[in-house]
């Protein structure tokens, strides 16, 4: 308080001296005492007081209210009015200059002190508030996001940051001038649901987040993410919505690209799975065929051994016995018979094995199915091949078995081979 500088503007000398004496007693520093509005402005510019005590009615062309407005506007110095006129008309005019207080003549020392201190504190808080508002505005207006405040229930934008240009492609003033402009740029797909959301907001039902598309000035589509926050008064009523709008077009494009890749991958996996399932099924069939062929070979081997033993006992043993007991001529005849017996042994059981050795694995598999009575259509369906391919295999089988030109039933022939 001892460093507080005060400018007194009073056109009555006695009252001016009284005010100066009061201020000095209260430890304020009086930098100047003037009597006109024009002089008050000059003194304020030269002395830079912390506060001005201004009489409303002054000598000259400029009254106290006019002088106070100019001092406040150009120097940001708080003004307290001194007046003996407390009528309503005077006070209404004074209010327009945004004074920081009133002191009615005659006054008391305590009243002067309290009004000055309250005015200084109020001015200090207002300055801090303006500084904070400036910092906040600079921060908001420096980001590439659109910050807004929408009043309720009228639905007018009280504020829309310049970031609207980056997000929407349109100047922020367009939204402030015409609240309906927002719906003019909304993509047709989202007009109806957004109008419903805004109608609900006016009722106090606020969706915290929603996404939508707009059409930019160049006709391109943009995805927007909007976050909403309800602002309430002292009675807990929602009076406004504050929020942030972000351009998420690139994120949406990335999501769509990833979705496309995922669908392609799923399709590839599905196709590959089917291929593997088909391959496994084919392997299972080939395995079953090989098992049947091996079983057939085992049976054939057993039959061959039995036939060879039987033929040896019935054909060769008697001849060998006669060779041992007969004369020379007899032996020669018996040797001929022995040769014929050996040829007979080589022709019967081994023929089947020899014939099958000419066939491929697939042909053996088809032979096995033919012997079991399957028709070409059934074989094709079971092996997963076409009927035309089955007919080609049947042709090759007949060719390899040497019965291509013979009018013989293939199944009967194969059954005959198995019985040899």
KEKE-3310 file (N, C-alpha, C; in steps of 0.2 Angstrom, whole numbers, plus 5000, padded with zeros to 4 digits):
npx = (5004:5010:5017:5008:5002:4992:4981:4972:4957:4948:4937:4934:4943:4944:4938:4947:4959:4955:4953:4966:4973:4967:4971:4985:4986:4982:4993:4995:5002:5001:5001:4998:4986:4973:4961:4952:4945:4953:4966:4968:4970:4982:4991:4989:4996:5009:5012:5009:4999:4994:4980:4965:4956:4941:4931:4915:4908:4915:4925:4926:4927:4927:4919:4920:4917:4919:4933:4938:4935:4944:4956:4955:4955:4967:4977:4975:4972:4964:4949:4941:4925:4921:4908:4894:4882:4871:4861:4850:4851:4864:4872:4870:4875:4889:4892:4894:4907:4914:4919:4929:4924:4914:4914:4905:4902:4898:4913:4920:4936:4938:4930:4935:4948:4944:4937:4947:4956:4949:4947:4959:4963:4953:4956:4969:4966:4958:4968:4976:4967:4965:4978:4979:4968:4973:4985:4979:4971:4980:4987:4976:4973:4984:4985:4982:4968:4951:4943:4928:4914:4898:4883:4868:4850:4850:4859:4869:4886:4897:4911:4924:4938:4952:4958:4948:4950:4960:4955:4942:4942:4936:4934:4934:4925:4914:4906:4903:4895:4884:4876:4869:4878:4886:4879:4877:4889:4890:4892:4880:4876:4877:4869:4856:4858:4866:4859:4849:4857:4862:4850:4846:4857:4853:4843:4850:4856:4870:4881:4896:4906:4907:4909:4910:4907:4913:4910:4923:4929:4935:4927:4932:4931:4931:4935:4929:4932:4924:4924:4914:4909:4899:4894:4890:4878:4877:4866:4866:4862:4864:4872:4880:4890:4906:4920:4931:4937:4943:4953:4952:4955:4966:4969:4957:4958:4970:4965:4955:4963:4971:4960:4956:4968:4968:4956:4960:4970:4963:4956:4966:4971:4960:4959:4971:4970:4959:4966:4976:4968:4962:4974:4978:4967:4968:4981:4977:4968:4977:4986:4977:4975:4988:4990:4980:4986:4998:4993:4987:4998:5005:4995:4996:5009:5009:5000:5008:5019:5012:5006:5018:5024:5014:5014:5027:5027:5018:5022:5036:5043:5039:5045:5058:5061:5059:5069:5080:5079:5078:5084:5096:5090:5077:5080:5083:5071:5064:5070:5066:5052:5054:5059:5047:5038:5045:5043:5029:5027:5033:5024:5011:5006:5015:5012:5002:5008:5018:5011:5004:5015:5018:5009:5005:5005:4992:4985:4985:4977:4965:4962:4960:4948:4939:4939:4931:4919:4915:4909:4914:4910:4908:4921:4928:4922:4926:4940:4942:4944:4941:4928:4932:4946:4947:4942:4953:4963:4958:4959:4973:4977:4971:4979:4992:4990:4989:4976:4970:4964:4956:4940:4935:4929:4935:4934:4931:4942:4952:4948:4950:4964:4968:4964:4972)
npy = (4994:5007:5010:5012:5022:5036:5046:5061:5067:5081:5095:5104:5114:5113:5101:5092:5095:5089:5076:5072:5074:5064:5052:5053:5051:5038:5032:5032:5036:5051:5056:5066:5081:5085:5095:5094:5084:5082:5085:5075:5064:5067:5068:5055:5048:5053:5051:5038:5031:5020:5019:5029:5042:5049:5063:5063:5074:5087:5102:5109:5102:5088:5076:5067:5053:5051:5054:5043:5032:5033:5033:5020:5012:5016:5015:5005:5008:5007:5015:5024:5032:5048:5056:5067:5064:5053:5048:5038:5038:5044:5035:5024:5029:5029:5016:5011:5014:5005:5006:5003:5005:5016:5031:5040:5057:5066:5058:5044:5040:5026:5021:5026:5019:5005:5004:5008:4998:4986:4989:4989:4976:4969:4974:4968:4955:4954:4957:4946:4937:4940:4938:4925:4920:4925:4917:4904:4906:4908:4895:4887:4892:4889:4875:4861:4857:4859:4869:4872:4881:4878:4886:4883:4883:4888:4884:4891:4895:4900:4901:4897:4889:4894:4883:4876:4878:4869:4857:4855:4862:4874:4891:4897:4907:4905:4895:4902:4913:4906:4894:4883:4880:4870:4858:4859:4855:4842:4825:4816:4804:4805:4815:4814:4806:4815:4826:4822:4819:4832:4838:4831:4836:4849:4846:4842:4830:4823:4816:4809:4806:4806:4800:4806:4810:4823:4835:4842:4859:4856:4845:4833:4819:4819:4812:4815:4816:4820:4826:4829:4840:4843:4859:4866:4876:4885:4879:4866:4864:4861:4872:4874:4867:4861:4857:4847:4845:4833:4829:4814:4807:4801:4791:4783:4779:4771:4761:4755:4750:4741:4733:4728:4721:4711:4704:4699:4691:4682:4676:4670:4661:4653:4647:4641:4632:4624:4618:4611:4602:4595:4589:4581:4573:4566:4560:4551:4543:4538:4531:4522:4514:4510:4502:4492:4487:4482:4472:4464:4460:4453:4443:4437:4433:4423:4414:4412:4405:4394:4388:4386:4376:4366:4363:4359:4348:4340:4340:4341:4333:4319:4317:4319:4308:4298:4301:4298:4284:4279:4273:4279:4284:4286:4295:4306:4309:4312:4324:4333:4333:4339:4352:4357:4357:4366:4378:4379:4381:4394:4401:4403:4408:4419:4427:4436:4445:4450:4457:4467:4475:4483:4494:4510:4519:4526:4519:4506:4509:4513:4501:4492:4498:4496:4482:4480:4484:4497:4510:4521:4535:4535:4531:4543:4553:4548:4549:4562:4567:4570:4562:4559:4559:4547:4538:4539:4533:4520:4516:4516:4506:4495:4494:4492:4480:4472:4470:4479:4478:4468:4461:4461:4461:4473:4472:4459:4453:4458:4452:4439:4439:4440:4428:4419)
npz = (5000:5004:4992:4983:4970:4967:4957:4958:4952:4952:4952:4962:4973:4987:4991:4984:4991:5003:4999:4995:5007:5015:5008:5010:5024:5024:5019:5006:4990:4982:4966:4958:4956:4947:4938:4927:4913:4902:4907:4916:4908:4902:4913:4918:4908:4910:4923:4926:4936:4949:4952:4949:4955:4951:4948:4943:4937:4929:4925:4909:4892:4892:4902:4918:4915:4902:4901:4910:4902:4892:4898:4904:4892:4885:4894:4903:4917:4933:4937:4950:4954:4960:4967:4970:4965:4965:4958:4948:4933:4931:4937:4928:4916:4921:4923:4910:4907:4914:4928:4943:4955:4967:4976:4987:4989:5004:5011:5020:5029:5030:5021:5009:5009:5009:4997:4987:4989:4986:4973:4967:4969:4962:4949:4948:4948:4936:4927:4928:4924:4910:4905:4907:4899:4887:4885:4885:4874:4864:4864:4861:4848:4841:4839:4828:4829:4830:4842:4851:4857:4861:4863:4874:4876:4862:4852:4846:4840:4852:4852:4840:4836:4826:4821:4814:4800:4797:4801:4795:4783:4781:4785:4803:4805:4798:4804:4816:4811:4805:4812:4806:4796:4799:4797:4783:4777:4781:4777:4767:4772:4786:4790:4796:4808:4815:4817:4825:4836:4840:4843:4854:4862:4865:4874:4884:4884:4881:4869:4872:4862:4845:4828:4811:4794:4783:4769:4760:4755:4742:4738:4743:4754:4772:4787:4804:4821:4835:4851:4865:4879:4893:4900:4915:4925:4940:4945:4941:4928:4911:4901:4890:4877:4876:4866:4855:4839:4828:4813:4807:4795:4789:4798:4797:4784:4785:4794:4785:4775:4782:4786:4774:4770:4780:4777:4764:4769:4777:4767:4759:4769:4771:4758:4757:4767:4763:4752:4759:4766:4756:4750:4761:4762:4749:4752:4762:4755:4746:4755:4760:4748:4745:4756:4754:4742:4747:4755:4746:4739:4749:4751:4738:4738:4747:4741:4730:4735:4740:4728:4721:4729:4729:4715:4713:4721:4714:4701:4698:4708:4705:4693:4695:4703:4694:4686:4693:4694:4681:4664:4652:4641:4645:4655:4647:4641:4652:4657:4647:4651:4663:4660:4654:4665:4673:4666:4667:4680:4681:4675:4680:4695:4697:4687:4690:4699:4690:4680:4688:4691:4681:4681:4687:4703:4705:4695:4700:4711:4705:4699:4710:4715:4704:4704:4715:4711:4709:4699:4685:4688:4701:4705:4701:4709:4722:4721:4718:4705:4688:4678:4665:4666:4673:4663:4655:4663:4664:4650:4649:4658:4652:4641:4646:4652:4641:4635:4627:4614:4615:4617:4632:4648:4659:4674:4676:4671:4679:4691:4688:4687:4700:4705:4701)
capx = (5000:5014:5019:5002:5001:4985:4979:4966:4954:4943:4937:4933:4949:4943:4937:4953:4964:4953:4954:4973:4975:4964:4975:4991:4985:4981:4999:4995:5006:4997:5006:4995:4979:4970:4954:4949:4946:4959:4972:4968:4973:4989:4994:4990:5001:5015:5014:5007:4997:4991:4973:4963:4950:4939:4925:4911:4906:4921:4925:4929:4923:4927:4917:4924:4915:4923:4940:4939:4934:4950:4962:4955:4956:4973:4982:4973:4972:4957:4946:4935:4922:4919:4902:4889:4876:4869:4854:4850:4854:4871:4875:4869:4880:4895:4893:4896:4914:4917:4923:4931:4920:4911:4915:4900:4903:4905:4916:4924:4943:4938:4927:4940:4953:4941:4935:4953:4960:4945:4948:4966:4963:4949:4960:4975:4963:4956:4974:4978:4963:4966:4984:4978:4964:4978:4989:4974:4969:4986:4988:4971:4973:4990:4985:4978:4962:4946:4940:4922:4909:4891:4878:4862:4848:4849:4863:4874:4893:4900:4918:4926:4945:4955:4959:4943:4952:4964:4951:4936:4944:4933:4936:4930:4919:4908:4902:4900:4890:4878:4876:4867:4883:4889:4875:4877:4895:4890:4890:4873:4875:4877:4865:4850:4860:4869:4854:4846:4862:4862:4843:4847:4861:4849:4839:4855:4858:4876:4885:4903:4911:4904:4912:4906:4911:4910:4913:4927:4928:4937:4923:4934:4927:4935:4932:4930:4931:4921:4923:4909:4909:4893:4896:4884:4878:4877:4860:4867:4859:4869:4871:4884:4894:4913:4922:4937:4936:4950:4953:4955:4954:4972:4968:4952:4961:4974:4960:4952:4968:4972:4954:4957:4973:4965:4951:4964:4974:4959:4954:4972:4972:4954:4960:4976:4967:4956:4971:4979:4963:4962:4980:4977:4962:4972:4986:4973:4966:4983:4988:4973:4976:4994:4989:4977:4990:5003:4989:4986:5005:5006:4991:4999:5016:5007:4997:5013:5022:5008:5006:5025:5025:5010:5016:5034:5026:5014:5025:5044:5045:5038:5050:5065:5061:5060:5076:5085:5078:5077:5090:5099:5085:5072:5082:5082:5064:5061:5073:5061:5046:5056:5059:5040:5036:5047:5040:5022:5028:5034:5019:5004:5005:5019:5009:4998:5013:5021:5006:5003:5021:5018:5004:5007:5001:4985:4981:4983:4972:4959:4961:4957:4941:4936:4937:4926:4913:4914:4908:4918:4908:4910:4928:4930:4920:4930:4947:4942:4946:4935:4926:4936:4953:4946:4942:4960:4967:4956:4963:4981:4977:4970:4985:4998:4989:4988:4970:4967:4960:4952:4933:4935:4927:4941:4933:4932:4949:4956:4947:4954:4971:4968:4962:4977)
capy = (5000:5013:5011:5013:5029:5038:5052:5064:5072:5084:5102:5108:5114:5111:5093:5089:5095:5084:5069:5071:5073:5057:5047:5053:5048:5031:5030:5031:5041:5055:5058:5073:5083:5089:5097:5093:5077:5082:5085:5069:5059:5069:5066:5048:5046:5055:5048:5031:5030:5013:5020:5036:5044:5053:5066:5062:5081:5091:5108:5108:5099:5081:5075:5061:5047:5051:5053:5037:5027:5034:5030:5013:5009:5017:5014:5000:5010:5006:5021:5025:5038:5052:5059:5068:5063:5046:5047:5031:5040:5045:5028:5020:5031:5028:5009:5009:5015:4999:5008:4998:5007:5022:5034:5046:5063:5066:5051:5043:5037:5019:5019:5027:5014:4999:5005:5008:4991:4982:4991:4987:4968:4967:4975:4963:4948:4954:4957:4939:4933:4942:4935:4917:4920:4926:4911:4899:4907:4907:4888:4884:4894:4886:4868:4859:4854:4864:4869:4876:4881:4879:4888:4879:4878:4891:4880:4895:4894:4906:4901:4891:4891:4894:4876:4874:4878:4863:4851:4855:4865:4880:4896:4897:4912:4902:4892:4907:4917:4902:4888:4878:4879:4864:4853:4860:4852:4835:4820:4814:4797:4806:4821:4812:4804:4820:4831:4819:4820:4839:4839:4828:4840:4854:4844:4841:4823:4824:4810:4811:4806:4803:4801:4807:4812:4830:4836:4848:4864:4853:4840:4827:4817:4819:4809:4819:4814:4825:4825:4834:4840:4847:4864:4867:4882:4883:4875:4860:4864:4861:4878:4874:4861:4863:4851:4847:4841:4831:4826:4807:4804:4796:4785:4779:4776:4766:4756:4752:4747:4735:4728:4725:4716:4706:4700:4695:4686:4677:4672:4666:4656:4648:4644:4636:4627:4619:4614:4606:4597:4591:4585:4576:4568:4562:4556:4546:4538:4534:4527:4516:4510:4506:4496:4487:4484:4478:4466:4460:4457:4448:4437:4434:4430:4417:4410:4409:4400:4388:4385:4383:4370:4361:4361:4356:4341:4336:4339:4340:4327:4312:4317:4319:4301:4294:4302:4294:4277:4277:4273:4285:4287:4288:4302:4312:4311:4315:4331:4337:4335:4343:4359:4360:4358:4372:4383:4379:4384:4401:4405:4404:4413:4424:4431:4442:4450:4453:4461:4473:4479:4487:4499:4516:4519:4528:4514:4501:4511:4512:4493:4490:4500:4492:4475:4481:4485:4504:4513:4527:4541:4534:4532:4550:4556:4546:4551:4569:4568:4570:4555:4559:4556:4539:4534:4539:4528:4513:4515:4514:4500:4489:4494:4489:4473:4469:4468:4485:4477:4462:4462:4458:4465:4474:4470:4451:4451:4459:4447:4433:4439:4439:4421:4414)
capz = (5000:5003:4985:4978:4967:4966:4953:4960:4947:4956:4950:4968:4976:4994:4991:4981:4996:5008:4997:4995:5014:5017:5005:5013:5030:5023:5017:4998:4987:4977:4961:4955:4957:4942:4938:4920:4910:4897:4911:4919:4903:4901:4920:4919:4904:4912:4930:4927:4943:4950:4952:4948:4959:4946:4949:4937:4934:4928:4921:4902:4887:4894:4909:4921:4912:4895:4903:4913:4897:4888:4902:4904:4886:4882:4899:4907:4924:4936:4939:4955:4953:4965:4965:4974:4962:4965:4954:4943:4927:4932:4938:4922:4912:4923:4922:4904:4907:4918:4934:4948:4962:4968:4982:4987:4994:5008:5012:5026:5027:5030:5015:5004:5009:5007:4990:4984:4990:4982:4966:4965:4969:4956:4943:4948:4946:4929:4922:4927:4920:4903:4903:4906:4893:4881:4885:4883:4867:4860:4864:4857:4841:4838:4837:4822:4830:4831:4848:4850:4863:4858:4869:4874:4870:4856:4847:4843:4842:4855:4850:4836:4835:4819:4819:4810:4793:4796:4802:4791:4777:4781:4791:4809:4805:4794:4809:4821:4808:4803:4815:4801:4791:4801:4794:4776:4775:4783:4772:4767:4776:4793:4792:4800:4815:4819:4819:4831:4842:4841:4846:4861:4866:4867:4879:4889:4883:4877:4867:4873:4856:4839:4822:4805:4788:4780:4762:4761:4749:4736:4736:4746:4760:4778:4793:4809:4827:4839:4858:4868:4886:4895:4904:4919:4929:4948:4947:4938:4921:4905:4897:4884:4876:4874:4863:4851:4833:4825:4807:4808:4789:4788:4803:4794:4778:4788:4796:4780:4772:4787:4786:4767:4771:4784:4773:4759:4772:4779:4761:4757:4774:4769:4752:4758:4772:4758:4748:4763:4767:4750:4750:4766:4760:4744:4755:4766:4750:4743:4760:4760:4742:4746:4761:4750:4737:4751:4758:4740:4737:4754:4749:4732:4739:4751:4736:4725:4739:4741:4722:4719:4733:4726:4708:4714:4724:4709:4694:4698:4712:4702:4687:4698:4706:4688:4683:4697:4693:4674:4660:4649:4636:4650:4658:4643:4641:4659:4657:4643:4655:4668:4657:4653:4672:4676:4663:4669:4687:4680:4671:4683:4701:4696:4681:4693:4701:4685:4677:4692:4691:4675:4683:4692:4709:4704:4691:4704:4715:4701:4698:4716:4715:4699:4706:4721:4708:4708:4692:4684:4691:4709:4706:4700:4715:4727:4721:4717:4698:4683:4674:4659:4669:4675:4657:4652:4667:4661:4644:4650:4662:4647:4636:4650:4653:4634:4633:4624:4608:4616:4620:4638:4654:4663:4680:4676:4669:4685:4696:4686:4689:4707:4707:4698)
cpx = (5004:5016:5014:5001:4994:4985:4972:4963:4948:4943:4936:4939:4949:4943:4943:4958:4962:4954:4962:4976:4973:4969:4982:4991:4984:4987:4999:4999:5002:5002:5004:4988:4978:4963:4949:4950:4952:4966:4973:4972:4980:4993:4995:4995:5008:5017:5013:5005:4994:4983:4971:4956:4947:4932:4921:4909:4912:4921:4928:4924:4922:4925:4921:4923:4919:4931:4942:4939:4941:4956:4961:4957:4963:4979:4981:4974:4965:4955:4940:4932:4920:4913:4897:4882:4875:4863:4855:4853:4861:4875:4875:4874:4888:4897:4896:4904:4918:4921:4924:4928:4918:4912:4910:4902:4897:4907:4919:4931:4942:4935:4931:4945:4950:4940:4942:4956:4956:4946:4954:4966:4959:4953:4966:4972:4961:4962:4976:4974:4964:4973:4983:4973:4969:4982:4985:4972:4975:4988:4982:4971:4979:4990:4981:4972:4957:4942:4934:4918:4902:4886:4871:4857:4847:4853:4868:4881:4896:4908:4919:4933:4947:4957:4954:4945:4956:4960:4945:4937:4940:4935:4931:4924:4913:4903:4899:4895:4884:4879:4874:4872:4886:4885:4875:4883:4895:4888:4883:4871:4875:4873:4860:4853:4863:4864:4850:4851:4862:4855:4843:4852:4858:4845:4844:4858:4864:4880:4892:4908:4906:4909:4908:4910:4908:4913:4917:4926:4930:4933:4926:4931:4933:4931:4934:4928:4929:4920:4919:4909:4903:4896:4889:4884:4878:4871:4860:4864:4864:4867:4875:4887:4901:4916:4928:4935:4942:4949:4956:4955:4960:4971:4963:4954:4966:4970:4957:4957:4970:4966:4954:4962:4971:4961:4955:4968:4969:4957:4960:4972:4966:4956:4966:4974:4963:4960:4974:4974:4962:4968:4980:4973:4965:4977:4983:4971:4972:4986:4984:4974:4983:4994:4985:4981:4995:4999:4988:4993:5006:5002:4994:5005:5014:5004:5003:5017:5018:5007:5012:5026:5021:5012:5023:5032:5022:5018:5032:5046:5045:5044:5057:5066:5062:5067:5081:5085:5078:5084:5091:5093:5079:5073:5081:5075:5061:5064:5068:5055:5048:5056:5052:5037:5038:5044:5032:5022:5029:5029:5013:5004:5009:5017:5006:5003:5017:5017:5005:5009:5022:5013:5007:5003:4994:4982:4980:4977:4965:4957:4957:4949:4937:4934:4932:4920:4911:4914:4913:4917:4909:4917:4931:4928:4924:4937:4948:4945:4940:4934:4931:4943:4952:4946:4949:4964:4965:4959:4970:4981:4976:4976:4991:4997:4988:4982:4966:4962:4956:4945:4932:4933:4933:4940:4934:4939:4954:4955:4950:4961:4972:4967:4967:4982)
cpy = (5006:5015:5013:5021:5030:5045:5054:5068:5075:5092:5107:5108:5111:5103:5090:5089:5090:5077:5067:5070:5066:5052:5047:5050:5041:5028:5029:5037:5045:5058:5065:5074:5087:5090:5096:5086:5077:5082:5078:5063:5061:5067:5059:5045:5047:5051:5041:5029:5022:5013:5027:5037:5050:5056:5065:5069:5085:5097:5106:5104:5091:5080:5069:5055:5046:5050:5046:5031:5027:5031:5023:5009:5010:5015:5008:5002:5010:5013:5020:5032:5041:5056:5061:5067:5055:5044:5041:5033:5041:5039:5024:5022:5029:5020:5007:5010:5009:5002:5002:5000:5014:5025:5040:5051:5065:5059:5051:5039:5030:5017:5020:5021:5007:4999:5004:5001:4986:4983:4988:4979:4966:4968:4970:4957:4948:4954:4950:4935:4934:4939:4928:4916:4920:4920:4905:4900:4906:4899:4885:4885:4891:4879:4867:4855:4860:4864:4874:4876:4883:4880:4884:4883:4881:4888:4885:4894:4900:4907:4895:4893:4891:4888:4873:4873:4871:4857:4850:4858:4872:4885:4896:4901:4910:4898:4897:4911:4913:4895:4882:4876:4872:4858:4853:4856:4844:4831:4817:4808:4799:4812:4819:4810:4810:4825:4828:4820:4827:4841:4837:4833:4846:4853:4842:4834:4823:4817:4812:4811:4803:4805:4802:4810:4819:4830:4842:4853:4861:4847:4833:4826:4817:4816:4814:4815:4820:4823:4831:4834:4845:4852:4866:4873:4880:4879:4868:4859:4865:4867:4879:4868:4863:4856:4852:4842:4840:4828:4819:4803:4799:4790:4780:4775:4770:4760:4752:4748:4740:4730:4724:4719:4710:4701:4696:4690:4680:4672:4667:4660:4650:4644:4638:4630:4621:4615:4609:4600:4592:4586:4580:4571:4563:4557:4550:4541:4534:4529:4521:4511:4506:4500:4490:4483:4479:4471:4461:4456:4452:4441:4433:4430:4423:4412:4407:4404:4393:4384:4382:4376:4364:4358:4357:4348:4337:4335:4337:4334:4320:4312:4316:4311:4297:4295:4298:4287:4274:4276:4279:4288:4290:4295:4308:4314:4315:4323:4335:4339:4340:4351:4362:4361:4365:4378:4384:4383:4392:4405:4407:4409:4419:4429:4437:4447:4454:4458:4468:4477:4484:4494:4504:4515:4520:4523:4508:4502:4510:4505:4490:4492:4497:4485:4475:4483:4492:4506:4519:4533:4541:4534:4539:4554:4555:4548:4558:4571:4568:4563:4554:4556:4549:4535:4534:4533:4521:4511:4512:4507:4494:4489:4491:4482:4469:4467:4474:4483:4471:4464:4458:4463:4466:4472:4462:4449:4452:4454:4440:4433:4438:4432:4416:4413)
cpz = (5000:4997:4980:4976:4965:4962:4955:4954:4950:4954:4956:4972:4983:4995:4989:4987:5001:5006:4997:5003:5017:5014:5008:5020:5030:5020:5009:4996:4981:4972:4958:4957:4951:4942:4932:4918:4906:4901:4914:4914:4902:4907:4920:4914:4906:4919:4931:4934:4943:4950:4951:4951:4954:4948:4942:4933:4934:4924:4914:4898:4889:4901:4911:4918:4906:4897:4906:4907:4893:4892:4903:4898:4884:4887:4904:4915:4927:4938:4944:4954:4960:4963:4970:4971:4961:4962:4949:4936:4926:4933:4932:4917:4914:4922:4916:4903:4911:4924:4939:4955:4962:4975:4982:4992:4998:5010:5018:5024:5026:5023:5009:5003:5007:4999:4985:4983:4986:4975:4963:4965:4963:4950:4942:4945:4938:4925:4922:4923:4912:4901:4902:4900:4887:4880:4882:4875:4862:4859:4860:4850:4838:4837:4831:4823:4831:4838:4848:4857:4860:4864:4868:4878:4863:4850:4843:4845:4845:4853:4845:4834:4827:4816:4814:4802:4792:4796:4796:4784:4776:4787:4797:4809:4802:4799:4814:4818:4807:4806:4811:4796:4792:4797:4786:4773:4777:4778:4773:4772:4784:4795:4797:4807:4819:4821:4825:4837:4844:4845:4853:4865:4869:4873:4885:4889:4878:4875:4868:4867:4851:4833:4816:4799:4785:4773:4762:4755:4742:4734:4739:4752:4766:4783:4799:4816:4832:4846:4861:4876:4888:4900:4908:4923:4936:4950:4943:4931:4916:4901:4891:4883:4873:4871:4858:4845:4830:4818:4808:4801:4788:4792:4800:4788:4780:4790:4791:4776:4776:4786:4779:4767:4775:4781:4768:4763:4774:4773:4759:4762:4772:4763:4753:4763:4768:4754:4752:4765:4762:4749:4755:4765:4754:4747:4759:4761:4747:4748:4760:4754:4743:4751:4758:4745:4741:4753:4752:4738:4742:4752:4743:4733:4743:4745:4731:4729:4739:4734:4720:4723:4731:4720:4709:4716:4718:4703:4695:4702:4709:4696:4690:4701:4700:4685:4687:4696:4686:4671:4657:4645:4640:4653:4654:4642:4647:4660:4653:4647:4660:4666:4657:4660:4675:4673:4665:4676:4686:4678:4675:4689:4700:4691:4684:4695:4696:4681:4681:4692:4686:4676:4688:4698:4708:4700:4695:4709:4712:4700:4704:4717:4710:4701:4711:4718:4708:4701:4691:4687:4698:4710:4706:4706:4721:4727:4719:4710:4694:4680:4668:4661:4670:4669:4654:4656:4665:4655:4645:4653:4657:4642:4640:4651:4647:4632:4629:4618:4609:4619:4626:4643:4658:4670:4681:4675:4676:4691:4694:4687:4696:4709:4705:4704)
residu = (UNK:UNK:UNK:UNK:UNK:UNK:UNK:UNK:UNK:UNK:UNK:UNK:UNK:UNK:UNK:UNK:UNK:UNK:UNK:UNK:UNK:UNK:UNK:UNK:UNK:UNK:UNK:UNK:UNK:UNK:UNK:UNK:UNK:UNK:UNK:UNK:UNK:UNK:UNK:UNK:UNK:UNK:UNK:UNK:UNK:UNK:UNK:UNK:UNK:UNK:UNK:UNK:UNK:UNK:UNK:UNK:UNK:UNK:UNK:UNK:UNK:UNK:UNK:UNK:UNK:UNK:UNK:UNK:UNK:UNK:UNK:UNK:UNK:UNK:UNK:UNK:UNK:UNK:UNK:UNK:UNK:UNK:UNK:UNK:UNK:UNK:UNK:UNK:UNK:UNK:UNK:UNK:UNK:UNK:UNK:UNK:UNK:UNK:UNK:UNK:UNK:UNK:UNK:UNK:UNK:UNK:UNK:UNK:UNK:UNK:UNK:UNK:UNK:UNK:UNK:UNK:UNK:UNK:UNK:UNK:UNK:UNK:UNK:UNK:UNK:UNK:UNK:UNK:UNK:UNK:UNK:UNK:UNK:UNK:UNK:UNK:UNK:UNK:UNK:UNK:UNK:UNK:UNK:UNK:UNK:UNK:UNK:UNK:UNK:UNK:UNK:UNK:UNK:UNK:UNK:UNK:UNK:UNK:UNK:UNK:UNK:UNK:UNK:UNK:UNK:UNK:UNK:UNK:UNK:UNK:UNK:UNK:UNK:UNK:UNK:UNK:UNK:UNK:UNK:UNK:UNK:UNK:UNK:UNK:UNK:UNK:UNK:UNK:UNK:UNK:UNK:UNK:UNK:UNK:UNK:UNK:UNK:UNK:UNK:UNK:UNK:UNK:UNK:UNK:UNK:UNK:UNK:UNK:UNK:UNK:UNK:UNK:UNK:UNK:UNK:UNK:UNK:UNK:UNK:UNK:UNK:UNK:UNK:UNK:UNK:UNK:UNK:UNK:UNK:UNK:UNK:UNK:UNK:UNK:UNK:UNK:UNK:UNK:UNK:UNK:UNK:UNK:UNK:UNK:UNK:UNK:UNK:UNK:UNK:UNK:UNK:UNK:UNK:UNK:UNK:UNK:UNK:UNK:UNK:UNK:UNK:UNK:UNK:UNK:UNK:UNK:UNK:UNK:UNK:UNK:UNK:UNK:UNK:UNK:UNK:UNK:UNK:UNK:UNK:UNK:UNK:UNK:UNK:UNK:UNK:UNK:UNK:UNK:UNK:UNK:UNK:UNK:UNK:UNK:UNK:UNK:UNK:UNK:UNK:UNK:UNK:UNK:UNK:UNK:UNK:UNK:UNK:UNK:UNK:UNK:UNK:UNK:UNK:UNK:UNK:UNK:UNK:UNK:UNK:UNK:UNK:UNK:UNK:UNK:UNK:UNK:UNK:UNK:UNK:UNK:UNK:UNK:UNK:UNK:UNK:UNK:UNK:UNK:UNK:UNK:UNK:UNK:UNK:UNK:UNK:UNK:UNK:UNK:UNK:UNK:UNK:UNK:UNK:UNK:UNK:UNK:UNK:UNK:UNK:UNK:UNK:UNK:UNK:UNK:UNK:UNK:UNK:UNK:UNK:UNK:UNK:UNK:UNK:UNK:UNK:UNK:UNK:UNK:UNK:UNK:UNK:UNK:UNK:UNK:UNK:UNK:UNK:UNK:UNK:UNK:UNK:UNK:UNK:UNK:UNK:UNK:UNK:UNK:UNK:UNK:UNK:UNK:UNK:UNK:UNK:UNK:UNK:UNK:UNK:UNK:UNK:UNK:UNK:UNK:UNK:UNK:UNK:UNK:UNK:UNK)
# end
